[in-house]
Every structure is written in C-alpha cells, then in structure tokens.
Amino acid sequence: MNDTLPIDHATFEAIAEAVHDGWVATKKSQGIHSRLSETGEEQIAPYSVLSEEAKDLDRGTVRSVLQALPAAGLKVVAA
C-alpha cells in the first residue's frame, strides 16, 4: 500500500473488502455467479479467500478513489 494514503492499513483493507463485497453483490444481482480471472481463479468469492493478486484489484480501486478525492475538494477524516 502507498504510505501517502490518509488511512491506516487495516482500514484500507476493510474498505477493499467492502468494495469487493459490493462488486460480488452487483454481479449476483445481474445473474452472474461465476467470474474467472485470466489465471482461472474464481473472483465471485469471499475477499478472505482471494489470492493477493485478486485482492490487489480491489486495493487499486480504493487507492484510486482515495487519490482522486482531493481533486473533488474532498478529504478523508476519521469519524
């Protein structure tokens, strides 16, 4: 993870898991119950069982959103 992001590692991972869970829910609502990666790994699975390579896809989404917030005049603030 990029140390310049405004959150700690545990929070970052929790957000990545939530992003993945949302993606899985969307796919299932569309009637899609299987999605294999280029290496043959099932992607519609709990975050906890994904390979690090697969988790990096969700981490990349979180990283991109966090880095884009300042351009929208937003920042992350702890609750």
RATA-V7320 format. One record per residue. N is the residue number from 1. SS is DSSP state (helix for helix, strand for strand, loop for the rest). OMEGA is omega as a letter, one per 20 degrees, with the letter a starting at -180 (NA if undefined). Layout:
# RATA-V7320
n ss omega
N SS OMEGA
N SS OMEGA
This chain:
# RATA-V7320
n ss omega
1 loop r
2 loop a
3 loop a
4 loop r
5 loop a
6 loop r
7 loop r
8 loop a
9 helix a
10 helix r
11 helix r
12 helix r
13 helix r
14 helix r
15 helix r
16 helix r
17 helix r
18 helix r
19 helix r
20 helix r
21 helix r
22 helix r
23 helix r
24 helix a
25 helix r
26 helix r
27 helix a
28 helix r
29 helix r
30 loop r
31 loop r
32 loop a
33 loop r
34 loop r
35 loop a
36 strand r
37 loop r
38 loop r
39 loop r
40 loop r
41 loop r
42 strand a
43 loop r
44 loop a
45 loop r
46 loop a
47 helix a
48 helix a
49 helix r
50 loop r
51 loop r
52 helix r
53 helix r
54 helix r
55 helix r
56 helix r
57 helix r
58 helix r
59 helix r
60 helix r
61 helix a
62 helix a
63 helix a
64 helix r
65 helix a
66 helix r
67 helix a
68 helix a
69 helix a
70 helix r
71 helix r
72 helix a
73 loop a
74 loop r
75 loop r
76 loop r
77 loop r
78 loop r
79 loop NA
